[in-house]
Amino acid sequence: MTGETPALSPHIAHPLITECPRQAWAEHRLLGNCFTLSPQQIANRERGSALHNLVLENGNRVVEVVADAWRTATVKHTRQEARELGQIPMLSKDMAELKVVAARINAALAEVGISLDQGTAEEKFHWHEASAHGDVLCSGVIDWYDRNGTIVDLKTTEGSVHPDACARALVESASIMQDCAYRNALVSKTPGLAGRTNVLFLFAQSKPPYLVTPVTCDGTMRHIAETRWLRAVELWAKCLARGTGPEAWPQHVDKPIEVSAPGWVLARELEAEVMGT
């Protein structure tokens, strides 16, 4: 590990409290750094980054590559060159679709009175959160925010953007903690915004019919966001105080445990017994 202090982000906080500290340790680039992305995962991330850039920064880093696929050596070389320059290479067919999605997202923003021309996009924040074990360095990239305290976070999916699906996606991922963490990050930079921040999540389909659902968290969701984030901060500080090696970050259990059958399994077995008699 380098001398750089490992920072806690909502992305790392999610496995920290939903899995175990060892899982978060493994995923952090300054700690375990155990995972490598497959070519398909890299392609999916690149597609998401391209869409974000098209919406938030007018596509200033997206480079269109005129080809049907990444097959030939020439096309692959062009892709690698673009990546090395910090650009996002996209095939023509993908660019055409992404531009449609971006246009739908921009239209949805306009309908709720938000112009992305009046704010700051893709800014990385570092701030500190208090804990019983001392201040915790935190980090995160806010998709977009303005001087009035409005934060926009873009979520893309090929699935449903029904409000129920959006709520489920928030509570089952790191996204809900972004609601708390990013408010704190922005207030750390501009204290006058305390109590005046608002987070708008934009759930957008990246496939036809390209529906967009803007949602905000109500009081119940914000309570979950805050309690999860602060719990993660405390656990992160506790583990980091013990060290940066894997032994300082506990696994799920440290001895054999007894597990019980889930209630739905028992109900299904009972039904099968009854039907079989």
N, C-alpha and C positions, 0 to 999 in steps of 0.2 A: 504494500500500500504506500501511496505517496504521502507527503506531509499535509495534503489538503484535507480539510475537515469534511467528513461525510455529512451531506445535508439531507434532511427529511423532506420528501415531496409527497403530495397526495398519491401519486402513482406507487410509491414505496410503502406509504402508510396503509394501503389497502391489504397487501399480503401480510403486513405486520400484525394487523388485528383480526383479519379473517382467516388467516392460516396460522403462522407462528413466526416468531422473530428470526429463526434460522432461514425461513423462506425469503424474508425481506433482505436479510444479509446476503443471500445468494444472488438476489436480483440487483443489488446496488453495485454500480460500476466501480466504486472505490473500496468495496468490501469483498464479497465473494466473486462477483462478476462472472458467474458460472454459465451464462447462457449465450448462445450464438443464434442469430436469426437465420432461418432457411431462406432460400431465394424467393419463395412465394411470400413469406412474411415481409421481406425487404420490399418487394413489389407492392404489397398492400399498404405498407407505411408510406412509401413514396407517393402512391396515389392519393392517400389522405393528406400528405404534406402539400401536394400540388393543388388540391382543392382548397385547402386553407389559404395558400398563397394567392390563388386566383380571387378568392372572396375578400381577403383581408388586405392584400397588398397589390392588387391589380395584376397578379401574375408576373411580378418583376424577377422571379427566380425560375420560372417554368420555361423550359426549352422544348419546343416541338421537334420531334425527330420524324422525318417523313419516311415511314416504313410500316409494314404490316405486322411485324413481329421482331423480337430481338434474336434473330437467327444468325445473320451473317457476321463475320469478324468486323467488318466496317461499322455496322450499326452498333455492335457491342463496344467497339472502341469509342464511338461517339458518346455513348451512354457513360462510359467510365470517365471520359474527359469532362463531361458536364458535372458529374458528381465531384470530381476533384476540384472544380471551380466553385463548388457550393451551390450549383444549380440543380434543378429537378427535371430530369429528362422524361418526356412523355411521348408515346407513339401518337401519330395523328388521330387514329380512331378513338383513343382514350381522351385526347384533348378535346375533341368535338363533344363528347358526352360530358366531360367535366365542365365545359363552358355552359352547357345547358343547366347543369346542377347549380353552378355559381349564379347564373341569372335568376333562377328560382329563389335562391337564398337571399340575394340582394333585394328582390321584390318583397319577400317576407319581412325583411328588415325595414324597408320603406313603409310597409303597412303599419308597423308599430312605432314609426317615427324615429328610427335610428339611421343616421348617415355615417358610414364608416370613414368618410373623408375628414371627420371632425375629431378623430381620436388617435390613439397609438396602438399599433399592431405588433403582435409577436415579441413582447418584451419579457426578458427573463428577470425575475425578482429574487433577491436574497433578503431574508429578514429573520428575526429571532422571535421565538415563542418561549414564554416562561414555563419552567417545570420545577418540581421538587428537587431535581438534581442539577439545577442550573439552566441557563439559557440554552435553547436548542436552535442550531442553524437550520433554516428551512429554505427551500427553493421551489420555483415553479415558473412556468411560462404562461402568461395571460394572453389569450388569443387577441383580445381587443378591449380597450377601456377608454373612457373620456374623462375630462376634468370634473364632470359632475358626479363621478362615482359609478357610472354604469359600466358593467363588465359583461362582455359577450363571450360565450364559450361555444364553439361549434362542434357538434357531434354528427358524424355521418354513419349511415347504416344501409345495408341492402334490405333490411327487414322492415317491420312495421314502425310507424311513428305515431301510432294511436297514443293519446295521452296516458292510458294505462301502461302501455309499453315503455313510454318515456320515463314514467315514475319508477317502473321496475328496473329499467336500465340504470337510473341514478342510484337507487339503494343497493343494487347488486354490484356496483363497481366503485372505483376511486372517485367518480364524478361528484358524488354527493359531498365528499369532503372538500372538493374544490370550492364549493359555495362558501364555506367558512374560511379555508386557507387563503383564497384569493382576496377575500374582503380584508383579511388581516394584512396581507401583503401590500395592498393598495393603501391602507390606512398607515402602514409603517412608513410609506413614502410621503403621503399627504395626510397628516394627522387631522386636518380640518374636515376630512371626509368621514370621520367616525360617526356611525349611526346613519349615514346617508348613502351607503353603497347599495347597489342592486345588481344581482347576477342573473343574466338571461341566458338560458341554455337553448341553443337552436339545434333541434334534431332534424336532420335532412336525409332524405333517401337519395342514394347515389345511383339508383336504377329507376326506370319508369314505374310509377308516374311522377317521380321527383317531388313528393310531398314534403312540406316543411312545417314542423310544429314548434313554435316558440313556447317555452315553459319557464316559470320561476318557482322557487321553493316556498311553500307556505310555512307557517310557524312550526308545524310538526316535522316537516322535512329539515328545516333549519336547525331544530333541536337535535335531530339525529346527526346532522352534519357536524355540529359543534361538539357533541359528546364523543363522536368517533374520532374527530381530529385531535381533540385534547387528550383522549386516551392514547392515541398513537404517539403524541408528543411525549407523554410521560413514559411510555414503554420504550421509546427510542432512546430517551435520555438515560434511562436505567440500564439498558443493554450497552450503550456506548460507554457509559462510565465503567463497565466491567472490562471493556477491551474491544478490539476490532477483529479478533480471531473468532472462528466458528464456535468455539467452546463458550464464548460469552453470550451467545444468542441461542436460547433454548429451542428444542424441537417441540413437536406436539406433546409428547410424553417422554418420560425418562425411565419407565418401567412398563411391563405388560399391564394392560387394562382390560376390563370386561366390557363388551359392547352389547347393547340390546337391539332387538329387531325394531325397526321403525313401526309406528302405529299402522301406517297404510299397508305394510307387508302382513302384519298380523290380521288385519281386516280381510285382506285378499285370501289368505290361507284359510281363515274361518269360513269365508264364502265358498271356497273350493271344497272344504270338508262337508258343508251342508249340501251342496249341489251333488256331491259324490255319493250321498247316502240315499 
